[in-house]
Each structure stands twice: as C-alpha cells, then as structure tokens.
Amino acid sequence: MKKKIVFISLNSYEFFFETPNVTHGGAELQMYYLANAISKNNKFEVSFIVGDYGQKKKIVSGNIQFYKTYNLPAKENNIKKTIKMLSLFILLVKVNPDLIVSSSAASWLFIMAIYKKLFQKKHLHRTASLLEVNKEWIKQNGIRGRLFEFGLEKADIIITQSKEHRALLQINHGINAILLKNGLKQLPKELIPKTYVLWVGRYDPIKQPDLFLKIAKELTDIQFLMICPGNSTFQKEYNALHKTAQNMSNLIFIPEVPFHQIQKYFDSAKIFVNTSVAEGFPNTFLQAAAASVPVFSLNVNPDNYLTDHNCGIYAENNIIGLSESIEKYYTENEKTEEMGQRHYEYFIENHLLANIEKQFNTIIENLFFQQSN
C-alpha cells in the first residue's frame, strides 16, 4: 500500500495553477518542487493543502490531490486563528496522511505534533529562514512562537538549507537536522546584454527595499530595476515605496511578474542586490546564479558561499560599502562577468533541482522503509 504524504504550504497554489495576486516566496517554490518530485515516486500518494483562492474543495491535478483550507491574514484575532487551526486538524484527519511536510515558522506546527502523536504518524519540517533557527521568531511571537517551538521539536525530521542553520538548530533545540539545499531548474542561458542592477522580492520590512532606493538615488548614472509585489499587511508602506520609485528617473519599478516569466529579468541584470536583514537561502540567489549574475548582499551570505566562491560581494551590513561596490563593479565588466561565471559554476555543482529531488526522495524513503531494508 502506498504511503500517504501531505504537503502544507498555503501560498504554493500559484506555482501549480498560475494564480495572480498570490503572495509567495522561495519557501513556497521549494515546496512546489519537492511535492512534484515525490509525486513521481510510485511508493507514495501525494496531497497538498493550499489556501482559499476560490477553487473547489478538492482538485486533482497530475499525481497530486489539492485540498482547500483557509487564508491567513496577518491581523486576525485569536478566536479566528484558533478556529482555523482546528479546521486544519479536522482536514488532516480527513486526508489521513502518514507523513506531513511543512515549511516556515507557524504556530500550526503544534497541530501537526498533536496529529502525529494521536495517530502515530510522522512529520517532516523544512526551515526557511535564519529567524526560524536562531530563536528570534519564537521570541518575537509570544504564544505563537511557543506553539511553533513545540511542534518543531516534536517533528520526526527537520531539513534545513545551510550548514549554519543546521548548527543553530543543534545549539538552540538539540535537533540533528538534515542539510538539503534549495534547488532550481537549469534553464538555457540567454546571451543578451546585461544592463541594470536588479532587486527582486515581495514587500516586507525585513527585506529593507527602501535601502535599494537609497542606493539608486545616490548612483544616478546607473540603471536600476526593482520587482516588488505588494503586501496587504504593509499596504501603506508599500504605496509610499511605489510612489517614491515612480519619481526616480534611473529606476524602473515593476509591481509584479509571474514566476514563470521572471527569469528573463535576471538574464538581463549585471548585478543582483539583496538588502534583507535575514533570509534562508534566497531563491533569488539561485535565479541570479543560473543567469551568471553575481550577488551583492548587505547581510545575507549563507555558509559564506559568496565570499568562499568569490561569486559576489558581502557588505557585512555596511550600506555605504554596498553602494560603493555597486558603483565600482557596474563599470568593471570583466571582473563582474568573472564573478557571475563563478556563481553559475557554484549553482551547477550544488543546486541543480534534479539532484536535490533525488536527495529528498532518499530522505522520505529512508523515513518509511530503512528499517525493513
């Protein structure tokens, strides 16, 4: 009998059905990839729990069954949140998975821990951010943080994106996590002129998009391009950012690009910039690498790979240094191209999706079948 696996990632829906106006990020993309990979394995039956986007309660597409649940507005009272968590538990009982796969920090990990305990099932959690493993999210979110921590420490397997995150899980939670790097498909590289400095990410204060505008205002001789979808939680701040960007002659602002169309913007970039306070291993880094574009990062340097592989610039939280590096390397084409080529070589060696899919399949098979081998 096939083992039943359910993935839970509410905003991954867009990747399967190309739905507009769905907020998502790298974590949702990776869950999409991993679910597709396991759905091809005839030892497993795969389901996916997604948010409410007006679709039917149950949809079957390819080898995956999709179940509709709820959306999660950031500002919602505790009664509504509790009702939604209970409804998720009821849906899990209905779907009856042998394994739940979750990703990112959320209080609902508590529900998964209860489900696996009551029904003798399994839970695999994939961490998605530094704030998830260094206890910052737990400290900042009160009871929600404690519920998340309970579920995290009760999970059967934790997979994480970097050696640094794996070490922090051991230090902070006594968890021996499995390293599984993020993956991306290798696409044909477009040999087109690289002309601008690029920033990509949904609006969130933690990503500090205003710093990218600050750099663009200072470097008026350089062309900048920003792709930044809105966020209903921070609508006022986003509107202000958008208004400022529209008044800048050396910056093009694009509110949103569907994922299946976005790679062409990386292909035309000379430099990719990240201004976030913290991340996991950003999917945008891989998209830049696939396009042979170096990353210039203010704070994020997973496992020091940008510096160790000399495929970008790590500014160590020095915004002036980041700006000066952009100004310098924008005109030094040969050096910038060399960094970009090293970035591409790193990507091929470490993050090809086909290899990551094989590793994930092995993790899941070992979870269920290693005792019988």
C-alpha positions, 0 to 999 in steps of 0.5 A: 500500500502506498504511503500517504504524504501531505504537503502544507504550504498555503501560498504554493497554489500559484506555482501549480495553477498560475494564480495572480495576486498570490503572495509567495516566496522561495519557501513556497517554490521549494515546496512546489518542487519537492511535492512534484518530485515525490509525486513521481515516486510510485511508493507514495500518494501525494496531497497538498493543502493550499489556501482559499483562492476560490477553487473547489474543495478538492482538485486533482491535478497530475499525481497530486490531490489539492485540498482547500483550507483557509487564508491567513491574514496577518491581523486576525484575532485569536478566536479566528486563528484558533478556529482555523487551526482546528479546521486544519486538524479536522482536514488532516484527519480527513486526508489521513496522511502518514507523513506531513511536510511543512515549511516556515515558522507557524504556530500550526506546527503544534497541530501537526505534533498533536496529529502525529502523536494521536495517530502515530504518524510522522512529520517532516519540517523544512526551515526557511529562514535564519529567524526560524533557527536562531530563536528570534521568531519564537521570541518575537511571537509570544504564544505563537512562537511557543506553539511553533517551538513545540511542534518543531521539536516534536517533528520526526525530521527537520531539513534545513538549507545551510550548514549554519542553520543546521548548527543553530538548530543543534545549539538552540533545540538539540535537533540533528537536522538534515542539510538539503539545499534549495534547488532550481531548474537549469534553464538555457542561458540567454546571451543578451546584454546585461544592463541594470542592477536588479532587486527582486522580492515581495514587500516586507520590512525585513527585506529593507527595499527602501535601502535599494532606493537609497542606493539608486538615488545616490548612483544616478548614472546607473540603471536600476530595476526593482520587482516588488509585489505588494503586501496587504499587511504593509499596504501603506508602506508599500504605496509610499515605496511605489510612489517614491520609485515612480519619481526616480528617473534611473529606476524602473519599478515593476509591481509584479511578474509571474514566476514563470516569466521572471527569469528573463529579468535576471538574464538581463541584470549585471548585478543582483542586490539583496538588502534583507536583514535575514533570509534562508537561502534566497531563491533569488540567489539561485535565479541570479546564479543560473543567469551568471549574475553575481550577488551583492548582499548587505547581510545575507551570505549563507555558509559564506558561499559568496565570499568562499566562491568569490561569486559576489560581494558581502557588505557585512551590513555596511550600506555605504560599502554596498553602494560603493561596490555597486558603483565600482563593479557596474563599470568593471565588466570583466571582473563582474562577468568573472564573478557571475561565471563563478556563481553559475559554476557554484549553482551547477555543482550544488543546486541543480533541482534534479539532484536535490529531488533525488536527495529528498526522495532518499530522505522520505524513503529512508523515513518509511522503509530503512528499517525493513531494508 
